Amino acid sequence: MRQIDVNSDLGEGFGPYRIAPDAELMPLITSANIACGGHAGDPEVMCETIDLAAENSVRIGAHIGFPDRAGFGRRPMPMTHRELELMTVTQLGALQGVARLRGRTLTHFNFHGALGNLSFADAEVAKTLLRAVKAVDPALTFIGLPDTEATRAAEALGLPVVRSFLADRGYSAPGRLAPRGIDGALIHDPEAVRERVAETLATGKLRLTTGKTVPMEVDSVLVHSDTPRALDLAHAIRAGIADSGCGMAPYAA
């Protein structure tokens, strides 16, 4: 039976502020992408999230984003390639240090929000970010959208790649998420998410916001922890995986 990973962006609070039901989501996923202090997260939240993952036998990875808490990393920031490189290694190193303190090892990474969108479209930015990650730990797996500059850069550098599907987001084209704010960009209905996951996994094709279908290979499905009804969506994703005839398990290391 084909096995599908379920990943989620977690640890996106800071101080006493929590924005998502991380403790309730953790038993429903197999891979946690933990904010590293850029768009969200701080040492205490990182530690707490790592411990939650350990309690639930969930793999942990770095969720790297622009240093923009006020905008939650969803606003583009003008940065030089040198600044992007140093930002990446600093965030990755911070989470790696906390993980080692707690006796855990990072297995993967991905990029958040505006940084992720930029890495998907800009080849030079993608190369800069992926080279920076490889310099810190060449064994880390990249969880990212297929058919993007970031995925191509990871493959060219010899980094393992897990192809992720954002089940609660509409796609405007292969490897491109529909901009937030347009019709169909955000999918909040659990039943619609369940059907979308089942259809995409069973057919190997993704339905775009235009209604057109395109080929789509999927190794992992993402649930956004900050999306309204995130727990319902996580259950819907698991049900959709089962409906497709696939099983659920961590990605192959």
Backbone as CSV, one residue per row, in Angstrom:
resi,resn,N_x,N_y,N_z,CA_x,CA_y,CA_z,C_x,C_y,C_z
1,MET,0.834,-1.197,0.000,0.000,0.000,0.000,0.874,1.256,0.000
2,ARG,0.526,2.198,-0.833,1.248,3.468,-0.870,1.009,4.234,0.430
3,GLN,2.090,4.802,0.999,2.006,5.508,2.270,2.179,7.014,2.064
4,ILE,1.345,7.806,2.731,1.376,9.256,2.615,1.682,9.872,3.977
5,ASP,2.622,10.774,3.993,2.982,11.540,5.182,1.959,12.671,5.375
6,VAL,1.731,13.095,6.613,0.923,14.280,6.890,1.779,15.242,7.705
7,ASN,2.020,16.440,7.158,2.863,17.408,7.852,2.064,18.646,8.225
8,SER,2.540,19.354,9.255,1.845,20.555,9.711,2.853,21.568,10.231
9,ASP,2.555,22.853,9.987,3.378,23.951,10.484,2.929,24.275,11.902
10,LEU,3.818,24.046,12.876,3.454,24.172,14.284,4.428,25.083,15.024
11,GLY,4.156,25.302,16.303,5.032,26.144,17.115,5.024,27.591,16.680
12,GLU,3.876,28.061,16.192,3.823,29.412,15.629,3.281,30.457,16.609
13,GLY,3.456,30.209,17.901,3.175,31.226,18.897,4.476,31.842,19.379
14,PHE,4.387,32.668,20.405,5.594,33.180,21.063,5.187,33.724,22.421
15,GLY,6.115,33.615,23.396,5.778,33.996,24.757,4.549,33.213,25.219
16,PRO,3.581,33.884,25.856,2.365,33.198,26.303,1.322,33.064,25.197
17,TYR,1.625,33.589,24.012,0.644,33.644,22.931,0.677,32.361,22.104
18,ARG,-0.450,31.700,21.977,-0.572,30.498,21.151,-1.681,30.720,20.131
19,ILE,-1.443,30.331,18.894,-2.442,30.599,17.856,-3.084,29.335,17.306
20,ALA,-2.614,28.177,17.703,-3.120,26.942,17.090,-3.180,25.822,18.123
21,PRO,-4.028,24.822,17.867,-4.160,23.688,18.795,-3.071,22.638,18.570
22,ASP,-1.826,23.016,18.802,-0.701,22.128,18.501,-0.807,20.784,19.215
23,ALA,-1.168,20.809,20.491,-1.222,19.560,21.260,-2.263,18.601,20.698
24,GLU,-3.373,19.142,20.213,-4.432,18.294,19.647,-4.098,17.848,18.229
25,LEU,-3.353,18.664,17.508,-2.981,18.309,16.129,-1.880,17.251,16.076
26,MET,-0.974,17.291,17.035,0.212,16.450,16.958,-0.095,14.956,16.781
27,PRO,-1.108,14.389,17.470,-1.385,12.958,17.266,-1.958,12.625,15.892
28,LEU,-2.336,13.666,15.139,-2.989,13.445,13.851,-2.025,13.542,12.672
29,ILE,-0.745,13.862,12.930,0.224,14.074,11.856,1.423,13.148,12.026
30,THR,2.308,13.167,11.048,3.531,12.364,11.137,4.805,13.212,11.073
31,SER,4.681,14.471,10.607,5.845,15.363,10.511,5.453,16.768,10.947
32,ALA,6.235,17.356,11.858,5.970,18.709,12.348,7.036,19.663,11.841
33,ASN,6.581,20.761,11.227,7.478,21.819,10.763,7.404,22.937,11.800
34,ILE,8.483,23.166,12.528,8.448,24.027,13.716,9.049,25.392,13.416
35,ALA,8.295,26.457,13.714,8.769,27.825,13.517,10.049,28.052,14.317
36,CYS,10.970,28.819,13.728,12.331,28.938,14.267,12.656,30.328,14.802
37,GLY,11.627,31.133,15.124,11.900,32.451,15.683,11.866,33.576,14.679
38,GLY,11.559,33.280,13.416,11.465,34.322,12.401,10.065,34.903,12.352
39,HIS,9.178,34.255,11.621,7.787,34.732,11.550,7.028,34.437,12.826
40,ALA,7.517,33.477,13.602,6.877,33.073,14.852,7.840,32.167,15.615
41,GLY,7.439,31.825,16.839,8.257,30.911,17.622,9.310,31.624,18.457
42,ASP,9.698,30.989,19.541,10.791,31.449,20.383,11.378,30.209,21.060
43,PRO,12.481,30.324,21.796,13.103,29.121,22.370,12.155,28.269,23.204
44,GLU,11.314,28.894,24.036,10.399,28.135,24.883,9.362,27.391,24.044
45,VAL,8.812,28.061,23.025,7.818,27.424,22.161,8.461,26.308,21.338
46,MET,9.677,26.550,20.856,10.392,25.497,20.122,10.547,24.258,20.997
47,CYS,10.985,24.461,22.229,11.211,23.338,23.150,9.905,22.598,23.440
48,GLU,8.863,23.357,23.701,7.555,22.771,23.991,7.057,21.938,22.807
49,THR,7.231,22.466,21.590,6.741,21.768,20.398,7.558,20.518,20.107
50,ILE,8.858,20.599,20.320,9.727,19.433,20.144,9.325,18.326,21.115
51,ASP,9.045,18.698,22.366,8.629,17.697,23.355,7.281,17.070,22.977
52,LEU,6.352,17.887,22.478,5.063,17.359,22.021,5.263,16.342,20.903
53,ALA,6.164,16.671,19.978,6.433,15.758,18.871,7.022,14.448,19.371
54,ALA,7.938,14.528,20.344,8.545,13.320,20.890,7.495,12.431,21.552
55,GLU,6.555,13.035,22.262,5.497,12.274,22.932,4.601,11.540,21.942
56,ASN,4.533,12.066,20.721,3.641,11.485,19.711,4.388,10.792,18.569
57,SER,5.706,10.582,18.736,6.541,9.914,17.723,6.428,10.590,16.360
58,VAL,6.457,11.914,16.383,6.351,12.720,15.161,7.726,13.282,14.802
59,ARG,8.071,13.214,13.535,9.342,13.778,13.077,9.308,15.298,13.159
60,ILE,10.488,15.899,13.369,10.547,17.358,13.503,11.458,17.970,12.449
61,GLY,11.042,19.155,11.995,11.827,19.878,11.002,11.685,21.374,11.204
62,ALA,12.482,22.136,10.466,12.513,23.590,10.591,11.544,24.240,9.611
63,HIS,10.778,25.207,10.125,9.845,25.991,9.304,10.402,27.415,9.269
64,ILE,11.104,27.729,8.189,11.902,28.953,8.097,11.115,30.032,7.362
65,GLY,11.056,31.241,7.943,10.289,32.317,7.317,10.943,33.674,7.493
66,PHE,10.426,34.655,6.770,10.911,36.017,6.936,10.754,36.459,8.395
67,PRO,11.696,37.256,8.919,11.601,37.739,10.311,10.577,38.870,10.410
68,ASP,9.313,38.503,10.393,8.229,39.486,10.327,7.041,38.976,11.139
69,ARG,7.133,39.087,12.462,6.055,38.574,13.313,4.765,39.361,13.116
70,ALA,4.888,40.666,12.916,3.678,41.484,12.769,2.862,41.049,11.560
71,GLY,3.542,40.619,10.509,2.857,40.161,9.297,2.795,38.654,9.184
72,PHE,3.219,37.956,10.245,3.225,36.492,10.282,3.970,35.889,9.087
73,GLY,4.986,36.597,8.606,5.807,36.077,7.521,5.091,35.971,6.191
74,ARG,3.955,36.624,6.065,3.189,36.518,4.815,3.347,37.749,3.936
75,ARG,4.249,38.670,4.340,4.521,39.851,3.529,5.925,39.736,2.953
76,PRO,6.099,40.004,1.664,7.450,39.966,1.080,8.359,40.982,1.764
77,MET,9.613,40.602,1.955,10.602,41.507,2.536,11.793,41.614,1.596
78,PRO,12.234,42.825,1.260,13.420,42.963,0.411,14.678,42.596,1.192
79,MET,15.360,41.534,0.764,16.576,41.087,1.425,17.594,40.683,0.372
80,THR,18.861,40.962,0.650,19.916,40.520,-0.253,20.085,39.010,-0.125
81,HIS,20.774,38.420,-1.079,21.013,36.978,-1.006,21.855,36.638,0.227
82,ARG,22.789,37.518,0.583,23.588,37.295,1.780,22.706,37.307,3.026
83,GLU,21.780,38.248,3.086,20.865,38.312,4.225,19.967,37.076,4.285
84,LEU,19.497,36.618,3.142,18.677,35.406,3.102,19.465,34.192,3.586
85,GLU,20.698,34.116,3.156,21.562,33.004,3.556,21.765,32.984,5.068
86,LEU,22.117,34.144,5.640,22.372,34.213,7.077,21.098,34.013,7.887
87,MET,19.980,34.539,7.390,18.697,34.328,8.052,18.373,32.836,8.130
88,THR,18.610,32.130,7.038,18.296,30.703,6.968,19.133,29.896,7.950
89,VAL,20.447,30.114,7.956,21.300,29.310,8.837,21.065,29.661,10.303
90,THR,20.715,30.909,10.576,20.457,31.315,11.960,19.199,30.643,12.494
91,GLN,18.118,30.660,11.720,16.886,30.017,12.165,17.052,28.506,12.277
92,LEU,17.675,27.910,11.273,17.885,26.464,11.294,18.763,26.058,12.472
93,GLY,19.826,26.822,12.691,20.725,26.514,13.793,20.062,26.642,15.155
94,ALA,19.166,27.616,15.296,18.463,27.803,16.569,17.609,26.584,16.901
95,LEU,16.820,26.134,15.933,15.966,24.971,16.191,16.802,23.714,16.375
96,GLN,17.870,23.598,15.613,18.745,22.439,15.729,19.351,22.369,17.137
97,GLY,19.735,23.520,17.677,20.313,23.548,19.019,19.320,23.125,20.089
98,VAL,18.075,23.635,19.993,17.059,23.259,20.975,16.727,21.773,20.845
99,ALA,16.672,21.283,19.611,16.383,19.861,19.399,17.457,18.987,20.039
100,ARG,18.696,19.344,19.871,19.778,18.553,20.460,19.716,18.590,21.983
101,LEU,19.363,19.742,22.524,19.200,19.854,23.978,18.157,18.871,24.480
102,ARG,17.106,18.651,23.687,16.025,17.748,24.074,16.251,16.322,23.570
103,GLY,17.431,16.048,23.037,17.758,14.702,22.595,17.104,14.298,21.294
104,ARG,16.718,15.274,20.463,16.069,14.997,19.187,16.928,15.490,18.038
105,THR,16.632,14.971,16.829,17.370,15.349,15.630,16.388,15.830,14.570
106,LEU,16.718,16.944,13.927,15.880,17.426,12.833,16.011,16.491,11.635
107,THR,14.887,16.287,10.943,14.917,15.408,9.773,14.577,16.138,8.484
108,HIS,13.954,17.318,8.574,13.493,17.982,7.363,13.372,19.494,7.571
109,PHE,12.966,20.182,6.522,12.745,21.638,6.601,11.782,22.050,5.497
110,ASN,11.184,23.217,5.679,10.418,23.853,4.605,10.408,25.358,4.842
111,PHE,9.808,26.092,3.925,9.792,27.551,4.013,8.364,28.046,4.177
112,HIS,8.230,29.140,4.911,6.914,29.649,5.291,6.478,30.840,4.441
113,GLY,5.185,30.890,4.149,4.543,32.093,3.647,5.217,32.746,2.454
114,ALA,5.497,34.045,2.597,6.062,34.829,1.498,7.440,34.317,1.082
115,LEU,8.215,33.817,2.049,9.526,33.263,1.700,9.360,32.013,0.858
116,GLY,8.401,31.169,1.233,8.139,29.973,0.449,7.706,30.314,-0.961
117,ASN,6.779,31.262,-1.092,6.309,31.647,-2.423,7.446,32.195,-3.273
118,LEU,8.337,32.986,-2.654,9.480,33.529,-3.388,10.414,32.416,-3.839
119,SER,10.651,31.434,-2.971,11.548,30.328,-3.320,10.967,29.460,-4.433
120,PHE,9.640,29.403,-4.520,9.006,28.609,-5.575,9.203,29.249,-6.946
121,ALA,9.272,30.589,-6.980,9.267,31.304,-8.257,10.632,31.835,-8.693
122,ASP,11.528,32.108,-7.749,12.801,32.759,-8.060,13.943,31.745,-7.934
123,ALA,14.558,31.404,-9.053,15.589,30.361,-9.065,16.800,30.741,-8.221
124,GLU,17.218,31.996,-8.288,18.412,32.408,-7.539,18.149,32.426,-6.039
125,VAL,16.974,32.876,-5.637,16.622,32.839,-4.221,16.557,31.390,-3.743
126,ALA,15.940,30.532,-4.545,15.842,29.119,-4.182,17.228,28.512,-3.983
127,LYS,18.133,28.775,-4.892,19.489,28.232,-4.775,20.179,28.749,-3.514
128,THR,19.990,30.039,-3.212,20.606,30.628,-2.025,20.098,29.945,-0.757
129,LEU,18.794,29.792,-0.651,18.206,29.185,0.539,18.616,27.725,0.694
130,LEU,18.558,26.973,-0.404,18.869,25.540,-0.323,20.352,25.295,-0.062
131,ARG,21.213,26.120,-0.647,22.653,25.986,-0.364,22.933,26.260,1.114
132,ALA,22.236,27.252,1.680,22.436,27.584,3.087,22.041,26.414,3.976
133,VAL,20.903,25.795,3.680,20.470,24.631,4.466,21.481,23.500,4.337
134,LYS,21.919,23.226,3.123,22.867,22.127,2.912,24.170,22.370,3.666
135,ALA,24.592,23.638,3.776,25.827,23.946,4.495,25.700,23.583,5.977
136,VAL,24.496,23.694,6.527,24.276,23.359,7.929,24.111,21.853,8.120
137,ASP,23.285,21.236,7.266,23.020,19.795,7.407,22.572,19.223,6.062
138,PRO,23.476,18.575,5.325,23.136,18.047,4.003,22.226,16.822,4.040
139,ALA,21.905,16.326,5.246,21.036,15.149,5.349,19.563,15.521,5.468
140,LEU,19.257,16.810,5.614,17.871,17.220,5.806,17.058,17.045,4.528
141,THR,15.815,16.618,4.691,14.878,16.452,3.585,14.092,17.736,3.384
142,PHE,13.910,18.139,2.133,13.103,19.316,1.826,11.669,18.885,1.564
143,ILE,10.732,19.409,2.356,9.309,19.189,2.103,8.786,20.424,1.385
144,GLY,8.439,20.283,0.112,8.030,21.452,-0.657,7.122,21.108,-1.816
145,LEU,6.551,22.134,-2.410,5.680,21.936,-3.564,6.490,21.414,-4.748
146,PRO,5.982,20.410,-5.456,6.675,19.938,-6.664,6.573,20.960,-7.790
147,ASP,7.422,20.812,-8.775,7.416,21.669,-9.959,7.621,23.133,-9.602
148,THR,8.577,23.382,-8.686,8.934,24.746,-8.303,10.454,24.901,-8.363
149,GLU,10.908,26.154,-8.350,12.357,26.408,-8.360,13.012,25.847,-7.105
150,ALA,12.317,25.894,-5.982,12.890,25.375,-4.736,13.120,23.875,-4.815
151,THR,12.139,23.157,-5.341,12.292,21.707,-5.465,13.404,21.362,-6.448
152,ARG,13.447,22.101,-7.548,14.516,21.850,-8.520,15.894,22.144,-7.929
153,ALA,16.004,23.201,-7.125,17.282,23.523,-6.495,17.691,22.435,-5.510
154,ALA,16.737,21.941,-4.730,17.040,20.873,-3.771,17.536,19.625,-4.488
155,GLU,16.853,19.245,-5.548,17.254,18.055,-6.312,18.636,18.238,-6.919
156,ALA,18.928,19.436,-7.446,20.238,19.697,-8.050,21.355,19.623,-7.014
157,LEU,21.041,19.980,-5.769,22.035,19.944,-4.698,22.132,18.572,-4.032
158,GLY,21.293,17.645,-4.448,21.338,16.299,-3.889,20.620,16.158,-2.561
159,LEU,19.740,17.117,-2.234,18.969,17.008,-1.003,17.729,16.150,-1.255
160,PRO,17.374,15.291,-0.325,16.144,14.505,-0.488,14.927,15.433,-0.560
161,VAL,13.944,15.066,-1.364,12.753,15.903,-1.547,11.497,15.086,-1.277
162,VAL,10.588,15.659,-0.496,9.257,15.113,-0.281,8.265,16.100,-0.887
163,ARG,7.437,15.620,-1.805,6.514,16.493,-2.529,5.243,16.681,-1.718
164,SER,4.990,17.936,-1.337,3.896,18.254,-0.434,2.710,18.839,-1.176
165,PHE,1.518,18.505,-0.706,0.268,19.004,-1.255,-0.452,19.809,-0.181
166,LEU,-0.769,21.068,-0.460,-1.470,21.916,0.482,-2.968,21.774,0.227
167,ALA,-3.579,20.903,0.988,-4.961,20.506,0.708,-5.968,21.615,0.956
168,ASP,-5.618,22.579,1.833,-6.566,23.651,2.138,-6.277,24.930,1.360
169,ARG,-5.448,24.824,0.322,-5.136,25.982,-0.519,-5.428,25.669,-1.982
170,GLY,-5.977,26.654,-2.684,-6.184,26.512,-4.114,-4.896,26.783,-4.876
171,TYR,-4.743,26.140,-6.008,-3.575,26.328,-6.869,-4.011,27.028,-8.149
172,SER,-3.236,28.030,-8.570,-3.545,28.743,-9.803,-2.837,28.132,-11.013
173,ALA,-1.766,27.388,-10.762,-0.984,26.740,-11.813,-0.106,25.692,-11.141
174,PRO,0.507,24.784,-11.902,1.409,23.807,-11.275,2.485,24.501,-10.439
175,GLY,2.618,24.085,-9.179,3.637,24.657,-8.316,3.359,26.071,-7.846
176,ARG,2.140,26.566,-8.035,1.815,27.944,-7.649,0.511,27.973,-6.854
177,LEU,0.574,28.560,-5.670,-0.627,28.719,-4.867,-1.394,29.951,-5.335
178,ALA,-2.712,29.865,-5.341,-3.523,31.022,-5.679,-3.335,32.081,-4.600
179,PRO,-3.165,33.354,-4.970,-2.964,34.411,-3.965,-4.118,34.472,-2.980
180,ARG,-3.786,34.645,-1.703,-4.818,34.790,-0.685,-5.710,35.981,-1.040
181,GLY,-6.986,35.817,-0.845,-7.908,36.906,-1.143,-8.722,36.687,-2.399
182,ILE,-8.238,35.801,-3.302,-9.024,35.539,-4.491,-9.919,34.321,-4.244
183,ASP,-10.973,34.220,-5.019,-11.941,33.146,-4.850,-11.276,31.779,-5.035
184,GLY,-11.466,30.901,-4.067,-10.915,29.555,-4.149,-9.515,29.401,-3.601
185,ALA,-8.906,30.485,-3.105,-7.529,30.402,-2.595,-7.453,29.658,-1.273
186,LEU,-8.486,29.800,-0.447,-8.532,29.151,0.864,-9.737,28.219,0.912
187,ILE,-9.507,27.005,1.365,-10.569,25.997,1.419,-10.792,25.620,2.878
188,HIS,-11.924,26.022,3.432,-12.197,25.825,4.850,-13.136,24.658,5.128
189,ASP,-13.819,24.163,4.118,-14.810,23.106,4.309,-14.117,21.746,4.404
190,PRO,-14.200,21.061,5.565,-13.520,19.776,5.723,-13.919,18.744,4.673
191,GLU,-15.185,18.694,4.308,-15.618,17.708,3.327,-15.001,17.989,1.961
192,ALA,-14.865,19.266,1.604,-14.220,19.626,0.346,-12.745,19.239,0.367
193,VAL,-12.105,19.415,1.521,-10.695,19.031,1.662,-10.552,17.521,1.548
194,ARG,-11.455,16.792,2.193,-11.416,15.329,2.111,-11.530,14.856,0.663
195,GLU,-12.478,15.383,-0.070,-12.674,14.994,-1.467,-11.477,15.388,-2.323
196,ARG,-10.899,16.547,-2.028,-9.752,17.041,-2.794,-8.534,16.138,-2.595
197,VAL,-8.304,15.740,-1.356,-7.188,14.843,-1.063,-7.397,13.498,-1.750
198,ALA,-8.598,12.936,-1.592,-8.880,11.621,-2.178,-8.730,11.655,-3.691
199,GLU,-9.270,12.685,-4.338,-9.194,12.786,-5.796,-7.755,12.938,-6.273
200,THR,-6.997,13.816,-5.615,-5.624,14.078,-6.058,-4.742,12.847,-5.889
201,LEU,-4.868,12.159,-4.769,-4.048,10.968,-4.538,-4.457,9.816,-5.456
202,ALA,-5.757,9.662,-5.666,-6.230,8.536,-6.477,-5.938,8.716,-7.958
203,THR,-6.027,9.948,-8.438,-5.866,10.202,-9.880,-4.486,10.691,-10.271
204,GLY,-3.725,11.215,-9.293,-2.442,11.812,-9.626,-2.592,13.131,-10.351
205,LYS,-3.781,13.739,-10.226,-4.041,15.014,-10.884,-4.640,16.004,-9.890
206,LEU,-4.247,17.273,-10.031,-4.712,18.341,-9.161,-5.678,19.239,-9.925
207,ARG,-6.807,19.551,-9.294,-7.770,20.459,-9.903,-7.423,21.891,-9.499
208,LEU,-7.143,22.758,-10.482,-6.795,24.150,-10.232,-8.047,24.981,-9.976
209,THR,-7.841,26.234,-9.560,-8.976,27.135,-9.332,-9.720,27.424,-10.631
210,THR,-9.084,27.216,-11.774,-9.731,27.425,-13.078,-10.620,26.255,-13.483
211,GLY,-10.491,25.134,-12.744,-11.220,23.926,-13.095,-10.400,22.958,-13.919
212,LYS,-9.292,23.429,-14.466,-8.391,22.574,-15.231,-7.661,21.619,-14.286
213,THR,-7.305,20.420,-14.772,-6.510,19.490,-13.968,-5.111,19.355,-14.552
214,VAL,-4.139,19.196,-13.658,-2.737,19.048,-14.060,-2.132,17.895,-13.275
215,PRO,-1.086,17.247,-13.792,-0.440,16.155,-13.045,0.109,16.647,-11.708
216,MET,-0.001,15.836,-10.679,0.453,16.212,-9.336,0.907,14.970,-8.584
217,GLU,2.192,14.897,-8.284,2.727,13.797,-7.489,2.796,14.234,-6.028
218,VAL,2.332,13.395,-5.135,2.221,13.757,-3.726,2.850,12.687,-2.840
219,ASP,3.725,13.126,-1.934,4.287,12.242,-0.910,3.741,12.586,0.473
220,SER,3.305,13.841,0.640,2.884,14.336,1.944,1.768,15.357,1.753
221,VAL,0.867,15.439,2.719,-0.214,16.424,2.685,-0.075,17.340,3.893
222,LEU,-0.178,18.648,3.655,-0.008,19.643,4.711,-1.350,20.087,5.270
223,VAL,-1.418,20.225,6.588,-2.537,20.903,7.237,-1.976,22.129,7.953
224,HIS,-2.512,23.314,7.630,-2.081,24.544,8.300,-2.704,24.597,9.689
225,SER,-1.877,24.732,10.705,-2.392,24.720,12.068,-3.198,25.971,12.392
226,ASP,-2.925,27.086,11.704,-3.604,28.344,12.007,-4.883,28.544,11.199
227,THR,-5.217,27.591,10.342,-6.447,27.686,9.569,-7.649,27.427,10.484
228,PRO,-8.743,28.179,10.324,-9.935,27.890,11.115,-10.355,26.421,10.951
229,ARG,-10.747,25.797,12.053,-11.167,24.389,12.068,-10.022,23.462,11.654
230,ALA,-8.804,23.795,12.079,-7.637,23.003,11.692,-7.777,21.539,12.097
231,LEU,-8.340,21.276,13.272,-8.500,19.887,13.712,-9.459,19.129,12.796
232,ASP,-10.548,19.777,12.407,-11.488,19.140,11.482,-10.814,18.865,10.144
233,LEU,-9.980,19.806,9.702,-9.288,19.620,8.421,-8.275,18.480,8.512
234,ALA,-7.602,18.361,9.660,-6.649,17.257,9.826,-7.352,15.914,9.742
235,HIS,-8.504,15.801,10.393,-9.275,14.559,10.305,-9.752,14.319,8.869
236,ALA,-10.126,15.388,8.175,-10.580,15.262,6.784,-9.448,14.778,5.878
237,ILE,-8.245,15.275,6.113,-7.087,14.844,5.323,-6.821,13.357,5.552
238,ARG,-6.861,12.929,6.799,-6.642,11.509,7.092,-7.715,10.650,6.426
239,ALA,-8.958,11.138,6.451,-10.044,10.386,5.808,-9.857,10.358,4.294
240,GLY,-9.424,11.468,3.721,-9.185,11.512,2.284,-8.081,10.568,1.848
241,ILE,-7.036,10.461,2.662,-5.952,9.517,2.364,-6.503,8.089,2.348
242,ALA,-7.311,7.763,3.346,-7.908,6.420,3.399,-8.848,6.190,2.217
243,ASP,-9.648,7.211,1.861,-10.570,7.087,0.731,-9.831,6.791,-0.573
244,SER,-8.615,7.301,-0.684,-7.845,7.120,-1.918,-7.233,5.731,-2.033
245,GLY,-7.293,4.957,-0.944,-6.678,3.636,-0.939,-5.254,3.638,-0.424
246,CYS,-4.789,4.797,0.074,-3.427,4.895,0.604,-3.448,4.746,2.123
247,GLY,-2.264,4.488,2.692,-2.106,4.475,4.125,-1.403,5.743,4.568
248,MET,-1.256,5.908,5.864,-0.591,7.101,6.417,0.636,6.682,7.209
249,ALA,1.771,7.264,6.887,3.028,6.934,7.554,4.028,8.055,7.288
250,PRO,5.060,8.193,8.129,6.087,9.204,7.852,6.733,8.960,6.495
251,TYR,7.202,10.031,5.865,7.899,9.898,4.596,9.130,9.010,4.760
252,ALA,9.536,8.370,3.690,10.696,7.482,3.732,11.948,8.308,4.009
253,ALA,12.680,7.967,5.055,13.884,8.715,5.427,15.033,8.373,4.483
